[in-house]
Amino acid sequence: MARVVVDVMLKPEILDPQGQAVANALPRLGVNDVASVRIGRRVEIEFAGEADLDRAKEIADKLLANPVIEDYAVRVEA
Amino acid sequence: MARVVVDVMLKPEILDPQGQAVANALPRLGVNDVASVRIGRRVEIEFAGEADLDRAKEIADKLLANPVIEDYAVRVEA
């Protein structure tokens, strides 16, 4: 089994209300040195055989990421 | 600025309907060698100063992960 991780994040120019909600809550925890918080999706794809990065990119393109507002990164994870 | 990434995933024993929905759609893309798909959250915390892993763990404990059904991992990302 080999695991490929696809990280899907909103594009930098897109407003991230979830991330802002977390960032706004931090002062109440006494945390004041955080500049920003952004929240996205982490998708773990377990391949039965070898890790197939091209295949993972195809899956990301077609099923996981909305290319209009999201970027994604693909990597093999040990 | 230093970025700490918190990956929040459902515990292995918890059913992941989102991941299963993606896994079930893969044969239609001609993808048949994927054993499983699991979907979680990726949280990017940008610290104004140094990356503070202890602080990121505190934020994860209190705001980001539900300890009953989720695990999280914290790491500094270049």
Backbone of each chain as nested JSON, in Angstrom:
{
  "chains": [
    {"id": "A", "residues": [
      {"number": 1, "name": "MET", "atoms": {"N": [0.859, -1.201, 0.0], "CA": [0.0, 0.0, 0.0], "C": [0.889, 1.243, 0.0]}},
      {"number": 2, "name": "ALA", "atoms": {"N": [0.482, 2.227, -0.766], "CA": [1.244, 3.474, -0.813], "C": [0.256, 4.627, -0.7]}},
      {"number": 3, "name": "ARG", "atoms": {"N": [0.64, 5.632, 0.08], "CA": [-0.304, 6.722, 0.316], "C": [0.127, 7.991, -0.421]}},
      {"number": 4, "name": "VAL", "atoms": {"N": [-0.815, 8.548, -1.153], "CA": [-0.605, 9.849, -1.796], "C": [-1.533, 10.835, -1.096]}},
      {"number": 5, "name": "VAL", "atoms": {"N": [-0.979, 12.004, -0.73], "CA": [-1.785, 13.029, -0.066], "C": [-2.023, 14.182, -1.025]}},
      {"number": 6, "name": "VAL", "atoms": {"N": [-3.276, 14.588, -1.132], "CA": [-3.642, 15.747, -1.947], "C": [-4.107, 16.847, -0.986]}},
      {"number": 7, "name": "ASP", "atoms": {"N": [-3.393, 17.95, -0.969], "CA": [-3.798, 19.088, -0.136], "C": [-4.511, 20.113, -1.02]}},
      {"number": 8, "name": "VAL", "atoms": {"N": [-5.756, 20.375, -0.694], "CA": [-6.569, 21.311, -1.48], "C": [-6.795, 22.56, -0.635]}},
      {"number": 9, "name": "MET", "atoms": {"N": [-6.318, 23.71, -1.14], "CA": [-6.481, 24.962, -0.393], "C": [-7.155, 26.004, -1.288]}},
      {"number": 10, "name": "LEU", "atoms": {"N": [-7.884, 26.922, -0.655], "CA": [-8.434, 28.038, -1.413], "C": [-7.284, 28.858, -1.992]}},
      {"number": 11, "name": "LYS", "atoms": {"N": [-7.473, 29.417, -3.159], "CA": [-6.45, 30.287, -3.74], "C": [-6.239, 31.478, -2.803]}},
      {"number": 12, "name": "PRO", "atoms": {"N": [-5.01, 32.013, -2.755], "CA": [-4.699, 33.083, -1.788], "C": [-5.649, 34.281, -1.877]}},
      {"number": 13, "name": "GLU", "atoms": {"N": [-6.105, 34.582, -3.102], "CA": [-6.94, 35.787, -3.253], "C": [-8.397, 35.543, -2.838]}},
      {"number": 14, "name": "ILE", "atoms": {"N": [-8.734, 34.314, -2.528], "CA": [-10.113, 33.993, -2.151], "C": [-10.283, 34.144, -0.632]}},
      {"number": 15, "name": "LEU", "atoms": {"N": [-11.32, 34.821, -0.221], "CA": [-11.61, 35.019, 1.207], "C": [-11.857, 33.659, 1.872]}},
      {"number": 16, "name": "ASP", "atoms": {"N": [-11.293, 33.473, 3.101], "CA": [-11.447, 32.203, 3.81], "C": [-12.17, 32.457, 5.139]}},
      {"number": 17, "name": "PRO", "atoms": {"N": [-13.498, 32.49, 5.14], "CA": [-14.242, 32.822, 6.365], "C": [-13.983, 31.845, 7.509]}},
      {"number": 18, "name": "GLN", "atoms": {"N": [-13.811, 30.553, 7.179], "CA": [-13.529, 29.577, 8.253], "C": [-12.208, 29.911, 8.938]}},
      {"number": 19, "name": "GLY", "atoms": {"N": [-11.201, 30.167, 8.111], "CA": [-9.894, 30.5, 8.677], "C": [-9.955, 31.768, 9.5]}},
      {"number": 20, "name": "GLN", "atoms": {"N": [-10.721, 32.736, 9.013], "CA": [-10.838, 34.0, 9.77], "C": [-11.56, 33.789, 11.089]}},
      {"number": 21, "name": "ALA", "atoms": {"N": [-12.541, 32.903, 11.104], "CA": [-13.267, 32.632, 12.356], "C": [-12.294, 32.077, 13.395]}},
      {"number": 22, "name": "VAL", "atoms": {"N": [-11.407, 31.177, 12.966], "CA": [-10.422, 30.617, 13.895], "C": [-9.454, 31.724, 14.34]}},
      {"number": 23, "name": "ALA", "atoms": {"N": [-8.99, 32.504, 13.368], "CA": [-8.031, 33.572, 13.705], "C": [-8.648, 34.557, 14.702]}},
      {"number": 24, "name": "ASN", "atoms": {"N": [-9.923, 34.865, 14.533], "CA": [-10.584, 35.82, 15.438], "C": [-10.757, 35.251, 16.844]}},
      {"number": 25, "name": "ALA", "atoms": {"N": [-10.781, 33.913, 16.959], "CA": [-10.985, 33.293, 18.278], "C": [-9.678, 33.186, 19.064]}},
      {"number": 26, "name": "LEU", "atoms": {"N": [-8.556, 33.345, 18.38], "CA": [-7.263, 33.095, 19.039], "C": [-6.957, 34.047, 20.203]}},
      {"number": 27, "name": "PRO", "atoms": {"N": [-7.267, 35.36, 20.087], "CA": [-6.958, 36.237, 21.227], "C": [-7.611, 35.757, 22.525]}},
      {"number": 28, "name": "ARG", "atoms": {"N": [-8.783, 35.153, 22.431], "CA": [-9.438, 34.653, 23.653], "C": [-8.641, 33.511, 24.291]}},
      {"number": 29, "name": "LEU", "atoms": {"N": [-7.786, 32.848, 23.468], "CA": [-6.922, 31.791, 24.021], "C": [-5.599, 32.387, 24.491]}},
      {"number": 30, "name": "GLY", "atoms": {"N": [-5.484, 33.711, 24.326], "CA": [-4.221, 34.345, 24.702], "C": [-3.171, 34.24, 23.62]}},
      {"number": 31, "name": "VAL", "atoms": {"N": [-3.613, 33.887, 22.397], "CA": [-2.672, 33.753, 21.287], "C": [-2.748, 35.043, 20.463]}},
      {"number": 32, "name": "ASN", "atoms": {"N": [-1.631, 35.794, 20.433], "CA": [-1.679, 37.08, 19.73], "C": [-0.624, 37.2, 18.638]}},
      {"number": 33, "name": "ASP", "atoms": {"N": [0.14, 36.123, 18.401], "CA": [1.228, 36.249, 17.416], "C": [0.946, 35.453, 16.135]}},
      {"number": 34, "name": "VAL", "atoms": {"N": [-0.34, 35.249, 15.845], "CA": [-0.696, 34.539, 14.614], "C": [-1.16, 35.552, 13.572]}},
      {"number": 35, "name": "ALA", "atoms": {"N": [-0.514, 35.542, 12.42], "CA": [-0.836, 36.52, 11.371], "C": [-2.09, 36.107, 10.605]}},
      {"number": 36, "name": "SER", "atoms": {"N": [-2.215, 34.795, 10.294], "CA": [-3.407, 34.354, 9.55], "C": [-3.61, 32.853, 9.735]}},
      {"number": 37, "name": "VAL", "atoms": {"N": [-4.842, 32.422, 9.468], "CA": [-5.187, 30.999, 9.52], "C": [-5.965, 30.699, 8.245]}},
      {"number": 38, "name": "ARG", "atoms": {"N": [-5.577, 29.643, 7.526], "CA": [-6.327, 29.241, 6.339], "C": [-6.642, 27.744, 6.453]}},
      {"number": 39, "name": "ILE", "atoms": {"N": [-7.862, 27.377, 6.08], "CA": [-8.309, 26.001, 6.251], "C": [-8.652, 25.395, 4.889]}},
      {"number": 40, "name": "GLY", "atoms": {"N": [-8.125, 24.17, 4.64], "CA": [-8.435, 23.489, 3.38], "C": [-8.696, 22.028, 3.661]}},
      {"number": 41, "name": "ARG", "atoms": {"N": [-8.603, 21.201, 2.599], "CA": [-8.877, 19.775, 2.752], "C": [-7.618, 18.965, 2.533]}},
      {"number": 42, "name": "ARG", "atoms": {"N": [-7.509, 17.901, 3.342], "CA": [-6.411, 16.945, 3.162], "C": [-7.046, 15.628, 2.749]}},
      {"number": 43, "name": "VAL", "atoms": {"N": [-6.641, 15.115, 1.578], "CA": [-7.23, 13.877, 1.066], "C": [-6.13, 12.822, 0.997]}},
      {"number": 44, "name": "GLU", "atoms": {"N": [-6.345, 11.724, 1.703], "CA": [-5.373, 10.632, 1.697], "C": [-5.879, 9.535, 0.764]}},
      {"number": 45, "name": "ILE", "atoms": {"N": [-5.118, 9.26, -0.283], "CA": [-5.487, 8.226, -1.262], "C": [-4.536, 7.049, -1.076]}},
      {"number": 46, "name": "GLU", "atoms": {"N": [-5.083, 5.91, -0.649], "CA": [-4.26, 4.715, -0.472], "C": [-4.326, 3.891, -1.754]}},
      {"number": 47, "name": "PHE", "atoms": {"N": [-3.168, 3.773, -2.43], "CA": [-3.129, 2.944, -3.64], "C": [-2.832, 1.491, -3.244]}},
      {"number": 48, "name": "ALA", "atoms": {"N": [-3.507, 0.561, -3.886], "CA": [-3.28, -0.863, -3.578], "C": [-1.851, -1.237, -3.936]}},
      {"number": 49, "name": "GLY", "atoms": {"N": [-1.379, -0.711, -5.067], "CA": [-0.002, -1.044, -5.487], "C": [0.906, 0.138, -5.269]}},
      {"number": 50, "name": "GLU", "atoms": {"N": [1.65, 0.525, -6.346], "CA": [2.571, 1.656, -6.298], "C": [1.806, 2.983, -6.202]}},
      {"number": 51, "name": "ALA", "atoms": {"N": [2.413, 3.989, -5.576], "CA": [1.806, 5.334, -5.548], "C": [1.835, 5.885, -6.966]}},
      {"number": 52, "name": "ASP", "atoms": {"N": [0.709, 6.362, -7.431], "CA": [0.591, 6.832, -8.817], "C": [0.253, 8.328, -8.805]}},
      {"number": 53, "name": "LEU", "atoms": {"N": [1.302, 9.17, -8.888], "CA": [1.095, 10.623, -8.769], "C": [0.246, 11.171, -9.912]}},
      {"number": 54, "name": "ASP", "atoms": {"N": [0.484, 10.671, -11.116], "CA": [-0.31, 11.174, -12.241], "C": [-1.782, 10.863, -12.041]}},
      {"number": 55, "name": "ARG", "atoms": {"N": [-2.022, 9.635, -11.553], "CA": [-3.41, 9.247, -11.305], "C": [-4.022, 10.128, -10.205]}},
      {"number": 56, "name": "ALA", "atoms": {"N": [-3.223, 10.413, -9.175], "CA": [-3.732, 11.243, -8.062], "C": [-4.061, 12.644, -8.575]}},
      {"number": 57, "name": "LYS", "atoms": {"N": [-3.226, 13.15, -9.501], "CA": [-3.511, 14.477, -10.089], "C": [-4.811, 14.434, -10.875]}},
      {"number": 58, "name": "GLU", "atoms": {"N": [-5.029, 13.336, -11.596], "CA": [-6.263, 13.211, -12.374], "C": [-7.479, 13.199, -11.425]}},
      {"number": 59, "name": "ILE", "atoms": {"N": [-7.342, 12.463, -10.326], "CA": [-8.436, 12.403, -9.34], "C": [-8.67, 13.803, -8.749]}},
      {"number": 60, "name": "ALA", "atoms": {"N": [-7.587, 14.507, -8.455], "CA": [-7.713, 15.862, -7.878], "C": [-8.401, 16.796, -8.871]}},
      {"number": 61, "name": "ASP", "atoms": {"N": [-7.964, 16.715, -10.141], "CA": [-8.561, 17.585, -11.156], "C": [-10.06, 17.346, -11.308]}},
      {"number": 62, "name": "LYS", "atoms": {"N": [-10.429, 16.054, -11.326], "CA": [-11.816, 15.732, -11.667], "C": [-12.754, 15.663, -10.463]}},
      {"number": 63, "name": "LEU", "atoms": {"N": [-12.208, 15.357, -9.277], "CA": [-13.133, 15.105, -8.154], "C": [-12.871, 15.97, -6.93]}},
      {"number": 64, "name": "LEU", "atoms": {"N": [-11.634, 16.36, -6.715], "CA": [-11.303, 16.917, -5.396], "C": [-11.228, 18.442, -5.351]}},
      {"number": 65, "name": "ALA", "atoms": {"N": [-10.746, 19.058, -6.416], "CA": [-10.518, 20.509, -6.333], "C": [-11.374, 21.247, -7.359]}},
      {"number": 66, "name": "ASN", "atoms": {"N": [-11.87, 22.418, -6.962], "CA": [-12.584, 23.307, -7.883], "C": [-11.544, 24.289, -8.429]}},
      {"number": 67, "name": "PRO", "atoms": {"N": [-11.151, 24.117, -9.712], "CA": [-10.034, 24.908, -10.239], "C": [-10.291, 26.419, -10.237]}},
      {"number": 68, "name": "VAL", "atoms": {"N": [-11.543, 26.828, -10.132], "CA": [-11.831, 28.266, -10.159], "C": [-11.356, 28.93, -8.863]}},
      {"number": 69, "name": "ILE", "atoms": {"N": [-11.538, 28.248, -7.739], "CA": [-11.232, 28.896, -6.451], "C": [-10.183, 28.159, -5.627]}},
      {"number": 70, "name": "GLU", "atoms": {"N": [-9.76, 26.982, -6.104], "CA": [-8.837, 26.188, -5.286], "C": [-7.582, 25.797, -6.043]}},
      {"number": 71, "name": "ASP", "atoms": {"N": [-6.483, 25.645, -5.293], "CA": [-5.244, 25.056, -5.808], "C": [-5.043, 23.748, -5.056]}},
      {"number": 72, "name": "TYR", "atoms": {"N": [-4.253, 22.842, -5.645], "CA": [-3.959, 21.613, -4.886], "C": [-2.488, 21.24, -5.075]}},
      {"number": 73, "name": "ALA", "atoms": {"N": [-1.992, 20.467, -4.105], "CA": [-0.625, 19.949, -4.202], "C": [-0.698, 18.456, -3.902]}},
      {"number": 74, "name": "VAL", "atoms": {"N": [0.117, 17.684, -4.629], "CA": [0.091, 16.225, -4.519], "C": [1.463, 15.75, -4.063]}},
      {"number": 75, "name": "ARG", "atoms": {"N": [1.498, 14.833, -3.106], "CA": [2.812, 14.29, -2.708], "C": [2.621, 12.862, -2.183]}},
      {"number": 76, "name": "VAL", "atoms": {"N": [3.676, 12.095, -2.277], "CA": [3.678, 10.743, -1.716], "C": [4.043, 10.866, -0.249]}},
      {"number": 77, "name": "GLU", "atoms": {"N": [3.324, 10.155, 0.583], "CA": [3.637, 10.207, 2.023], "C": [4.021, 8.799, 2.476]}},
      {"number": 78, "name": "ALA", "atoms": {"N": [5.172, 8.713, 3.182], "CA": [5.685, 7.402, 3.599], "C": [4.723, 6.732, 4.568]}}
    ]},
    {"id": "B", "residues": [
      {"number": 1, "name": "MET", "atoms": {"N": [7.809, 35.431, 8.924], "CA": [6.594, 34.598, 8.998], "C": [6.998, 33.123, 8.947]}},
      {"number": 2, "name": "ALA", "atoms": {"N": [6.33, 32.331, 9.76], "CA": [6.608, 30.899, 9.777], "C": [5.274, 30.173, 9.753]}},
      {"number": 3, "name": "ARG", "atoms": {"N": [5.224, 29.119, 8.949], "CA": [3.949, 28.417, 8.793], "C": [3.969, 27.075, 9.513]}},
      {"number": 4, "name": "VAL", "atoms": {"N": [2.954, 26.871, 10.332], "CA": [2.746, 25.565, 10.967], "C": [1.477, 24.972, 10.357]}},
      {"number": 5, "name": "VAL", "atoms": {"N": [1.561, 23.692, 9.976], "CA": [0.404, 23.02, 9.379], "C": [-0.155, 22.011, 10.377]}},
      {"number": 6, "name": "VAL", "atoms": {"N": [-1.458, 22.06, 10.582], "CA": [-2.145, 21.088, 11.442], "C": [-3.04, 20.239, 10.528]}},
      {"number": 7, "name": "ASP", "atoms": {"N": [-2.762, 18.948, 10.483], "CA": [-3.592, 18.038, 9.691], "C": [-4.546, 17.317, 10.645]}},
      {"number": 8, "name": "VAL", "atoms": {"N": [-5.83, 17.524, 10.42], "CA": [-6.859, 16.921, 11.279], "C": [-7.573, 15.838, 10.47]}},
      {"number": 9, "name": "MET", "atoms": {"N": [-7.497, 14.584, 10.94], "CA": [-8.142, 13.483, 10.226], "C": [-9.069, 12.728, 11.183]}},
      {"number": 10, "name": "LEU", "atoms": {"N": [-10.114, 12.126, 10.621], "CA": [-10.963, 11.263, 11.433], "C": [-10.125, 10.084, 11.934]}},
      {"number": 11, "name": "LYS", "atoms": {"N": [-10.414, 9.61, 13.137], "CA": [-9.727, 8.422, 13.642], "C": [-10.004, 7.253, 12.703]}},
      {"number": 12, "name": "PRO", "atoms": {"N": [-9.053, 6.319, 12.566], "CA": [-9.207, 5.223, 11.6], "C": [-10.506, 4.428, 11.777]}},
      {"number": 13, "name": "GLU", "atoms": {"N": [-10.941, 4.3, 13.031], "CA": [-12.136, 3.465, 13.259], "C": [-13.447, 4.201, 12.953]}},
      {"number": 14, "name": "ILE", "atoms": {"N": [-13.351, 5.485, 12.648], "CA": [-14.556, 6.266, 12.373], "C": [-14.884, 6.201, 10.875]}},
      {"number": 15, "name": "LEU", "atoms": {"N": [-16.13, 5.921, 10.538], "CA": [-16.575, 5.866, 9.14], "C": [-16.378, 7.235, 8.487]}},
      {"number": 16, "name": "ASP", "atoms": {"N": [-15.884, 7.23, 7.224], "CA": [-15.649, 8.489, 6.51], "C": [-16.506, 8.518, 5.24]}},
      {"number": 17, "name": "PRO", "atoms": {"N": [-17.765, 8.953, 5.349], "CA": [-18.66, 8.919, 4.182], "C": [-18.164, 9.766, 3.011]}},
      {"number": 18, "name": "GLN", "atoms": {"N": [-17.515, 10.906, 3.305], "CA": [-17.003, 11.743, 2.21], "C": [-15.935, 10.974, 1.425]}},
      {"number": 19, "name": "GLY", "atoms": {"N": [-15.024, 10.372, 2.174], "CA": [-13.964, 9.611, 1.521], "C": [-14.521, 8.459, 0.712]}},
      {"number": 20, "name": "GLN", "atoms": {"N": [-15.547, 7.812, 1.268], "CA": [-16.144, 6.673, 0.543], "C": [-16.846, 7.146, -0.724]}},
      {"number": 21, "name": "ALA", "atoms": {"N": [-17.455, 8.317, -0.671], "CA": [-18.127, 8.839, -1.869], "C": [-17.105, 9.038, -2.989]}},
      {"number": 22, "name": "VAL", "atoms": {"N": [-15.938, 9.558, -2.631], "CA": [-14.896, 9.748, -3.651], "C": [-14.407, 8.38, -4.139]}},
      {"number": 23, "name": "ALA", "atoms": {"N": [-14.166, 7.474, -3.202], "CA": [-13.673, 6.148, -3.595], "C": [-14.662, 5.452, -4.538]}},
      {"number": 24, "name": "ASN", "atoms": {"N": [-15.953, 5.612, -4.257], "CA": [-16.967, 4.962, -5.099], "C": [-17.034, 5.575, -6.5]}},
      {"number": 25, "name": "ALA", "atoms": {"N": [-16.599, 6.836, -6.622], "CA": [-16.675, 7.499, -7.935], "C": [-15.473, 7.153, -8.818]}},
      {"number": 26, "name": "LEU", "atoms": {"N": [-14.432, 6.612, -8.224], "CA": [-13.193, 6.406, -8.984], "C": [-13.32, 5.423, -10.153]}},
      {"number": 27, "name": "PRO", "atoms": {"N": [-14.051, 4.299, -9.99], "CA": [-14.154, 3.386, -11.142], "C": [-14.696, 4.082, -12.401]}},
      {"number": 28, "name": "ARG", "atoms": {"N": [-15.572, 5.06, -12.223], "CA": [-16.102, 5.775, -13.4], "C": [-15.0, 6.564, -14.11]}},
      {"number": 29, "name": "LEU", "atoms": {"N": [-13.92, 6.885, -13.363], "CA": [-12.782, 7.577, -14.005], "C": [-11.782, 6.561, -14.556]}},
      {"number": 30, "name": "GLY", "atoms": {"N": [-12.13, 5.271, -14.387], "CA": [-11.209, 4.238, -14.853], "C": [-10.11, 3.957, -13.842]}},
      {"number": 31, "name": "VAL", "atoms": {"N": [-10.302, 4.421, -12.612], "CA": [-9.29, 4.202, -11.573], "C": [-9.752, 3.023, -10.723]}},
      {"number": 32, "name": "ASN", "atoms": {"N": [-8.97, 1.926, -10.761], "CA": [-9.41, 0.726, -10.042], "C": [-8.388, 0.244, -9.029]}},
      {"number": 33, "name": "ASP", "atoms": {"N": [-7.267, 0.974, -8.87], "CA": [-6.221, 0.471, -7.972], "C": [-6.112, 1.298, -6.685]}},
      {"number": 34, "name": "VAL", "atoms": {"N": [-7.228, 1.922, -6.303], "CA": [-7.223, 2.697, -5.056], "C": [-7.927, 1.876, -3.971]}},
      {"number": 35, "name": "ALA", "atoms": {"N": [-7.233, 1.668, -2.852], "CA": [-7.802, 0.845, -1.773], "C": [-8.776, 1.661, -0.929]}},
      {"number": 36, "name": "SER", "atoms": {"N": [-8.402, 2.916, -0.625], "CA": [-9.313, 3.738, 0.196], "C": [-8.983, 5.219, 0.015]}},
      {"number": 37, "name": "VAL", "atoms": {"N": [-9.971, 6.053, 0.37], "CA": [-9.793, 7.505, 0.327], "C": [-10.319, 8.043, 1.658]}},
      {"number": 38, "name": "ARG", "atoms": {"N": [-9.531, 8.89, 2.312], "CA": [-10.006, 9.515, 3.554], "C": [-9.788, 11.02, 3.442]}},
      {"number": 39, "name": "ILE", "atoms": {"N": [-10.772, 11.779, 3.91], "CA": [-10.717, 13.238, 3.756], "C": [-10.722, 13.896, 5.128]}},
      {"number": 40, "name": "GLY", "atoms": {"N": [-9.786, 14.856, 5.321], "CA": [-9.737, 15.589, 6.585], "C": [-9.489, 17.054, 6.315]}},
      {"number": 41, "name": "ARG", "atoms": {"N": [-9.034, 17.767, 7.352], "CA": [-8.797, 19.22, 7.196], "C": [-7.311, 19.523, 7.313]}},
      {"number": 42, "name": "ARG", "atoms": {"N": [-6.929, 20.487, 6.495], "CA": [-5.542, 20.99, 6.567], "C": [-5.644, 22.443, 7.014]}},
      {"number": 43, "name": "VAL", "atoms": {"N": [-5.001, 22.77, 8.145], "CA": [-5.075, 24.138, 8.679], "C": [-3.679, 24.74, 8.648]}},
      {"number": 44, "name": "GLU", "atoms": {"N": [-3.55, 25.846, 7.945], "CA": [-2.258, 26.53, 7.858], "C": [-2.274, 27.723, 8.813]}},
      {"number": 45, "name": "ILE", "atoms": {"N": [-1.386, 27.698, 9.805], "CA": [-1.296, 28.789, 10.783], "C": [-0.017, 29.57, 10.504]}},
      {"number": 46, "name": "GLU", "atoms": {"N": [-0.152, 30.824, 10.114], "CA": [1.023, 31.666, 9.849], "C": [1.35, 32.442, 11.126]}},
      {"number": 47, "name": "PHE", "atoms": {"N": [2.513, 32.145, 11.711], "CA": [2.934, 32.894, 12.905], "C": [3.692, 34.153, 12.464]}},
      {"number": 48, "name": "ALA", "atoms": {"N": [3.421, 35.255, 13.152], "CA": [4.107, 36.511, 12.796], "C": [5.603, 36.351, 13.054]}},
      {"number": 49, "name": "GLY", "atoms": {"N": [5.945, 35.68, 14.157], "CA": [7.381, 35.5, 14.466], "C": [7.804, 34.083, 14.179]}},
      {"number": 50, "name": "GLU", "atoms": {"N": [8.429, 33.458, 15.203], "CA": [8.89, 32.068, 15.093], "C": [7.71, 31.09, 15.082]}},
      {"number": 51, "name": "ALA", "atoms": {"N": [7.894, 29.948, 14.439], "CA": [6.854, 28.9, 14.478], "C": [6.795, 28.356, 15.899]}},
      {"number": 52, "name": "ASP", "atoms": {"N": [5.601, 28.284, 16.441], "CA": [5.44, 27.862, 17.842], "C": [4.592, 26.591, 17.872]}},
      {"number": 53, "name": "LEU", "atoms": {"N": [5.294, 25.439, 17.897], "CA": [4.581, 24.159, 17.806], "C": [3.688, 23.917, 19.024]}},
      {"number": 54, "name": "ASP", "atoms": {"N": [4.172, 24.294, 20.196], "CA": [3.346, 24.084, 21.391], "C": [2.059, 24.894, 21.294]}},
      {"number": 55, "name": "ARG", "atoms": {"N": [2.234, 26.12, 20.807], "CA": [1.06, 26.987, 20.651], "C": [0.097, 26.385, 19.623]}},
      {"number": 56, "name": "ALA", "atoms": {"N": [0.646, 25.849, 18.536], "CA": [-0.205, 25.256, 17.479], "C": [-0.953, 24.039, 18.031]}},
      {"number": 57, "name": "LYS", "atoms": {"N": [-0.274, 23.28, 18.902], "CA": [-0.958, 22.123, 19.522], "C": [-2.094, 22.619, 20.412]}},
      {"number": 58, "name": "GLU", "atoms": {"N": [-1.862, 23.705, 21.126], "CA": [-2.91, 24.259, 21.993], "C": [-4.112, 24.691, 21.14]}},
      {"number": 59, "name": "ILE", "atoms": {"N": [-3.818, 25.357, 20.02], "CA": [-4.905, 25.802, 19.118], "C": [-5.652, 24.574, 18.575]}},
      {"number": 60, "name": "ALA", "atoms": {"N": [-4.906, 23.546, 18.203], "CA": [-5.54, 22.328, 17.656], "C": [-6.421, 21.677, 18.72]}},
      {"number": 61, "name": "ASP", "atoms": {"N": [-5.909, 21.579, 19.939], "CA": [-6.685, 20.961, 21.017], "C": [-7.984, 21.709, 21.284]}},
      {"number": 62, "name": "LYS", "atoms": {"N": [-7.889, 23.059, 21.297], "CA": [-9.043, 23.834, 21.733], "C": [-9.989, 24.241, 20.613]}},
      {"number": 63, "name": "LEU", "atoms": {"N": [-9.456, 24.355, 19.384], "CA": [-10.326, 24.92, 18.336], "C": [-10.478, 24.033, 17.105]}},
      {"number": 64, "name": "LEU", "atoms": {"N": [-9.465, 23.236, 16.792], "CA": [-9.455, 22.628, 15.46], "C": [-9.914, 21.173, 15.423]}},
      {"number": 65, "name": "ALA", "atoms": {"N": [-9.588, 20.407, 16.483], "CA": [-9.897, 18.972, 16.403], "C": [-10.872, 18.56, 17.497]}},
      {"number": 66, "name": "ASN", "atoms": {"N": [-11.773, 17.649, 17.137], "CA": [-12.687, 17.059, 18.126], "C": [-12.024, 15.773, 18.617]}},
      {"number": 67, "name": "PRO", "atoms": {"N": [-11.492, 15.768, 19.849], "CA": [-10.686, 14.624, 20.319], "C": [-11.455, 13.301, 20.371]}},
      {"number": 68, "name": "VAL", "atoms": {"N": [-12.768, 13.366, 20.348], "CA": [-13.544, 12.12, 20.424], "C": [-13.431, 11.347, 19.104]}},
      {"number": 69, "name": "ILE", "atoms": {"N": [-13.461, 12.057, 17.981], "CA": [-13.497, 11.362, 16.685], "C": [-12.311, 11.701, 15.773]}},
      {"number": 70, "name": "GLU", "atoms": {"N": [-11.474, 12.648, 16.2], "CA": [-10.401, 13.081, 15.3], "C": [-9.026, 13.002, 15.953]}},
      {"number": 71, "name": "ASP", "atoms": {"N": [-8.014, 12.763, 15.124], "CA": [-6.607, 12.88, 15.527], "C": [-6.017, 14.054, 14.752]}},
      {"number": 72, "name": "TYR", "atoms": {"N": [-4.929, 14.631, 15.267], "CA": [-4.272, 15.677, 14.478], "C": [-2.757, 15.513, 14.549]}},
      {"number": 73, "name": "ALA", "atoms": {"N": [-2.094, 16.062, 13.541], "CA": [-0.624, 16.069, 13.522], "C": [-0.19, 17.499, 13.212]}},
      {"number": 74, "name": "VAL", "atoms": {"N": [0.883, 17.926, 13.848], "CA": [1.359, 19.309, 13.723], "C": [2.779, 19.287, 13.153]}},
      {"number": 75, "name": "ARG", "atoms": {"N": [3.064, 20.124, 12.192], "CA": [4.446, 20.197, 11.688], "C": [4.725, 21.6, 11.154]}},
      {"number": 76, "name": "VAL", "atoms": {"N": [6.004, 21.956, 11.148], "CA": [6.413, 23.233, 10.571], "C": [6.608, 23.018, 9.081]}},
      {"number": 77, "name": "GLU", "atoms": {"N": [6.125, 23.944, 8.291], "CA": [6.288, 23.802, 6.839], "C": [7.103, 24.983, 6.338]}},
      {"number": 78, "name": "ALA", "atoms": {"N": [8.163, 24.688, 5.537], "CA": [9.069, 25.746, 5.069], "C": [8.335, 26.731, 4.17]}}
    ]}
  ]
}
